[in-house]
Amino acid sequence: MRLPTLVLSWLSPLVAIMTSAAADLGTLGPYALRDVDGRPHTAADREGAEAVVYCLLGTECPVSNGYAPAMQRLAEKYAPRGVRFIGVYCEPEVTAEVARRHGEEYGLKFPRLLDPAHELIGRTGAKTMPTMVVVGPSGAIAYRGRIDDRWSPQGKRRDAPRTRELEDALEAVLAGRAPTVSETPTFGCPLPRPRAEGNGGARE
């Protein structure tokens, strides 16, 4: 299945970058954000976890929404092994209420943060939503990219994925080694510009 031309034009530009496992993807430093229920979150969320997967979400991005079931499935699959999934809403105009309703609609049960100024997102190096960012307890980024190759960089959707890079990366991290592939192409909606300091206008 191929997306309509209008949708494809909206989703562009996409990221198509491949790197080796030896690439330095940087470190995710401190942050202080609130989730959709108003609870504070910081980098201390990583304490006691074997890894944290930050899922960059877009409430109106069809690719991000299409992957929501896979995100929740993987969150449940890897939770017993010490992996935490945390959603991060990228759109600066999205309010907590909008984000809460979005999570309910798409069955997302893991914590979801609001990052209107891209305090966290801006440090991930991501360009599109959805993007998965796997971070170890030290904050070093071990993997950045897609969940799988269900969507090709050209916007063609396969019936079933041929590769599952996020799971491969998590298995590597849990085994104490670097992922064979540390970065993959991502296809989706471009990240919106962050909200300037002091700029309101959240969407209800």
C-alpha positions in Angstrom: 0.0 0.0 0.0 1.3 3.4 -0.9 0.3 6.6 0.9 -1.6 9.2 -1.2 0.6 11.9 -2.8 -1.0 14.6 -0.5 -0.1 12.7 2.6 3.4 11.9 1.3 4.1 15.6 0.7 3.0 16.3 4.3 5.3 13.7 5.7 8.4 14.8 3.8 11.2 15.4 4.4 12.1 12.0 5.8 15.3 10.8 7.3 17.3 8.0 5.5 20.6 7.6 7.3 22.5 4.4 8.0 25.4 4.2 10.4 27.5 1.6 12.0 27.1 0.4 15.5 30.3 2.3 16.4 28.7 5.7 15.7 28.5 8.1 18.6 24.9 9.1 18.8 25.4 11.3 21.8 24.1 11.4 25.3 20.6 12.3 26.6 21.3 14.7 29.4 19.0 16.0 32.2 15.5 17.2 31.6 12.4 18.2 33.7 9.1 17.6 32.0 5.5 16.6 33.0 3.4 13.8 31.8 -0.2 13.9 30.6 -1.4 13.7 34.2 0.9 16.5 35.5 3.4 14.3 37.2 7.1 15.4 37.0 9.7 13.4 35.1 13.4 13.7 34.9 16.4 11.6 33.7 16.0 9.8 37.1 13.3 7.8 35.2 16.2 5.7 33.9 17.4 4.7 37.4 17.0 0.9 37.9 16.1 0.3 34.2 18.2 -1.8 31.9 17.2 0.6 29.1 14.6 3.3 28.3 12.9 3.6 24.9 11.8 7.2 24.2 9.0 7.1 21.6 8.6 10.3 19.8 4.9 10.7 19.1 2.7 12.9 16.9 -1.0 13.0 17.6 -1.9 13.7 14.0 0.8 11.8 12.3 -0.7 8.7 10.5 2.6 6.8 10.7 3.1 7.5 14.4 -0.5 6.5 15.1 -0.2 3.4 12.9 2.7 2.2 15.0 1.0 2.8 18.4 -0.1 -0.9 18.8 3.5 -2.0 18.1 4.8 0.4 20.7 2.5 -0.8 23.4 3.1 -4.5 22.5 6.9 -4.0 22.8 6.5 -2.0 26.0 4.6 -5.0 27.5 7.0 -7.5 26.1 10.1 -5.9 27.4 8.9 -4.6 30.8 9.7 -7.8 32.6 13.3 -7.5 31.4 13.7 -4.1 32.9 13.0 -1.9 29.8 10.9 1.1 30.2 9.0 2.8 27.4 8.3 6.6 27.6 6.3 8.5 25.0 7.2 12.1 24.2 4.7 14.4 22.4 6.6 16.5 19.9 3.9 19.0 18.9 4.2 22.2 21.0 0.5 23.0 20.7 -0.7 19.8 22.2 -2.2 20.1 25.7 -2.2 17.5 28.4 -5.9 16.8 27.8 -5.3 16.3 24.1 -2.4 14.0 24.8 -4.4 12.1 27.4 -7.3 11.5 25.0 -4.8 10.5 22.3 -3.2 7.8 24.5 -6.6 6.5 25.4 -7.7 6.3 21.8 -4.6 4.5 20.7 -4.1 2.2 23.7 -0.9 3.7 25.0 -0.4 2.8 28.6 3.2 3.8 29.2 4.1 7.3 30.6 3.8 10.0 28.0 5.6 13.4 28.4 4.8 16.8 27.0 7.9 18.5 25.5 6.7 21.7 23.8 10.1 23.3 23.8 11.9 20.1 22.7 13.9 20.1 25.9 14.4 16.3 25.6 13.6 15.8 21.9 16.2 18.4 20.8 18.9 16.2 22.3 17.9 13.0 20.6 19.1 13.9 17.1 15.7 12.8 15.7 14.1 14.4 12.7 10.8 12.7 12.4 7.9 11.2 14.3 7.8 8.4 15.1 11.4 7.8 16.1 12.6 5.4 18.8 15.5 6.4 20.9 17.1 3.7 23.1 19.1 5.0 26.0 21.1 3.1 28.6 21.3 4.0 32.3 24.2 6.3 31.7 22.2 8.4 29.2 24.2 7.2 26.2 22.0 6.7 23.1 22.5 3.1 21.9 20.0 3.2 19.0 18.0 5.8 17.1 15.5 5.0 14.3 12.5 3.0 13.3 10.7 0.1 15.0 10.9 -2.0 11.8 10.9 -1.7 8.1 7.2 -1.9 7.5 7.4 1.5 5.9 10.1 2.0 3.3 11.9 5.3 3.0 9.8 5.9 -0.2 6.5 5.7 1.8 5.5 2.2 0.6 3.9 0.1 3.3 4.7 -3.6 3.4 2.1 -6.2 4.7 4.7 -7.4 7.2 8.1 -6.1 8.3 11.2 -7.9 7.1 13.5 -6.5 9.8 12.8 -5.5 13.4 15.6 -3.1 14.3 14.2 -1.8 17.6 13.9 -5.3 19.0 17.4 -6.2 17.7 18.8 -3.2 19.4 17.1 -4.0 22.7 18.3 -7.6 22.6 21.8 -6.3 22.1 21.6 -3.8 24.9 20.2 -6.4 27.3 23.0 -8.7 26.4 25.5 -6.0 27.3 26.7 -5.2 23.8 26.3 -2.5 21.2 23.6 -3.0 18.6 24.8 -4.2 15.2 22.9 -1.3 13.7 22.7 1.8 15.8 20.8 4.0 13.5 18.2 3.3 10.8 16.1 5.3 8.3 12.9 6.7 9.7 9.8 7.5 7.7 7.0 9.7 9.1 6.1 13.3 9.8 8.8 16.0 10.2 9.3 17.2 13.8 7.5 20.5 14.3 9.4 23.6 15.4 9.6 23.8 19.2 7.6 26.3 21.1 9.5 29.5 21.8 9.9 30.4 25.4 6.9 32.3 26.6 4.8 31.3 23.6 1.5 29.7 24.5 -1.3 28.7 22.1 -1.8 25.0 23.0 -4.4 23.2 21.1 -7.4 22.1 23.1 
